[in-house]
Amino acid sequence: MAEAVISIAGSILANLITEALQKVGKLGGIKHELKELKSTVSMIGAMLDDAEKRYHQSYQIKDWVEKLKEVFYDAQDVLEEFNVEATRQELRGDNVMIEEVRTFFSSSNQLAFALKISRKVRAVRERMVAIKAEKELHLVEQPMDLQAEIERREKKETYSFTCVKDIIGRDNDKRKVMEFLLDLDVKERVSILPIVGIGGLGKTTLAQCVYNDETVSKHFNLKMWVCISNDFDVKKIVKNIIACAKDEEPNDGAMEQLQSDLRKKN
C-alpha cells in the first residue's frame, strides 16, 4: 500500500515538470500553486519511506497512508485536466509564448478554466499539508505499535471476584443467564452461553456476578474461572482449568496426561 502511494507521488512530480504544465503554469497564479504543490509532494515523499517501514505495525500509519492515497489521486485528476488544456494549446501551432498567452486571455472561458484549476490545485495541496501535519504532530509522537497493543490485550487477565456495589442494573441479565445455567431440562452434557457486546458494556462484570451468586455455587459441585487471552493456547487453558480445580499447579506434562487429569475432575 505504501509503495503504491510512493508511485503516485512520483507520477505527480513527473506531470508537474512536463512542458505542457510549465506553459499553462505561466498564467496568473497557477505557476505559484504548482510550485507549492510540487514542494509539498516532495516533502511527503520523504515521509513515505518511514511509513512504508511501519505500515504493517501501526493502525494509524495505515489510516494516514489511505488518506494520502485519496488526495494523491485527486491531485492526479487535476493535473490531467491541466495536461488536456496544455495539449490543446500546443495543437494550435508553433506560435511564440507571447502569442500563446494572448490567445489564452482572448477567451473568457479559458481564463475561467485557469482560475478553476488554480483553486483545485490549492485545495488538494492544503489537504496534503493537513495530512502531512497529522503524521508530524500525532503519529510520530504517539505511535500505535500493533504488536505492543496485542501484548497489552493479552496481559489483561480477568478474575472471578467483583464488588457488589459496582453492579447496577444487571438484575434482568443476571436472571436470564442463571435460568440457562440452572435449567434441569438441558440435555447437552456441555453447554456454552456466550455473552456478547462491545467493549466496556459490562460482560465480564455480568459473568462475575453470576459466578459468585450463592444459588449457582450451591447448584454446581465444582466451578472454575479461567481467563482465555487472545493468544489461544489449548494446553495453557487445560493447565489453568486443572490448577483451578486442584488449587495447585499441574505437572508440565504432555497434553495426553493433562487431558487425563482433567477427565478425573469431571
Number of C-alpha atoms within 10 A of each C-alpha: 13 23 13 12 20 22 11 19 23 15 13 22 16 11 18 21 13 12 14 19 22 18 16 21 21 14 17 13 13 22 17 15 20 22 14 16 23 19 14 16 23 15 12 18 18 11 15 20 14 12 21 19 12 19 19 15 18 20 15 20 25 18 12 19 22 15 14 21 19 12 18 23 16 16 22 20 14 16 20 15 12 23 20 12 17 19 14 12 19 14 8 10 9 10 12 8 11 9 11 18 16 10 14 17 15 11 11 10 11 14 15 12 15 22 16 12 18 22 15 18 21 18 17 19 23 16 15 22 16 12 17 18 13 13 19 12 10 11 16 12 9 10 15 16 15 15 12 12 12 13 13 10 13 14 11 11 10 14 12 16 12 16 9 11 6 9 14 9 8 12 11 9 12 16 12 10 16 16 10 14 17 13 9 8 7 11 8 7 5 6 10 8 8 8 11 9 9 7 8 8 10 15 15 16 22 19 18 21 20 20 19 15 12 9 12 15 13 9 11 10 8 11 14 13 16 18 13 16 16 11 12 10 10 11 16 13 15 18 22 21 21 23 17 17 17 11 10 10 13 16 12 11 10 9 14 10 12 17 14 10 16 16 10 8 11 8
